[in-house]
């Protein structure tokens, strides 16, 4: 299995290189086409499509995790699906089936703040066609596409309270990962040290200061993500009050 081109180490990935940019452009085009097509479907088909897409993303993570364990042997410090985007992938089918408002509120900010950052600065060594590369962009870009799908197709929207809900949920996850890392000696959520291949955390200072800085800017960042929804809501209310405007 390790001799397969999909699992052979190639160390070919370069941040902001061709393989990085082409992956982002491909999934941007896919997301746009996918959502435009879904708009033409019945609500039943839209829901089925959302569930199917969420299961595909979750399965991609599960298969990747099993493959890593099979090749490398199980290591609790690396192979548990506890990084934030992996947790989101596991939760996604539950949200797609239930469409709980509170789950949307939490996942929206987690994905648009955290997952989008992971796409811009991937913690990735191997390029195409390595399975790490394929899984990384399928899952991370897929999560962004899915939350936009839920927003546009399901017509779900956050409120100001959603910012607080998502922020508090992230603090619970943060504390949980502190305990897990303390017990296992791991680095889930990258709170024991920064990602090895570079990220925006490199600009926030050394450990543990980058954690404090990230905490301080997180709430304003969530608020910035919410602003387009706020202005869109105000515009809709204004147009409803004055149909001739």
Secondary structure, DSSP 8 states (H G I E B T S, - for coil): -TTSTTTS------TTSHHHHHHHHHHHHHHHHHHHHHHTS-HHHHHHHHHHHHHHHHHHHHHHHHHHHHHH---TTTSSS-SHHHHHHHHHHHHHHH--HHHHHHHHHIIIIIIHHHHHT------TTSHHHHHHHHHHHHHHHHHHHHHHTS-----HHHHHHHHHHHHHHHHHHHHHHHHH---GGG-SS--TT--GGGGS-STTHHHHHHHHHHHHHHHHHHHHHHHHHHHHHHHHH-TT-
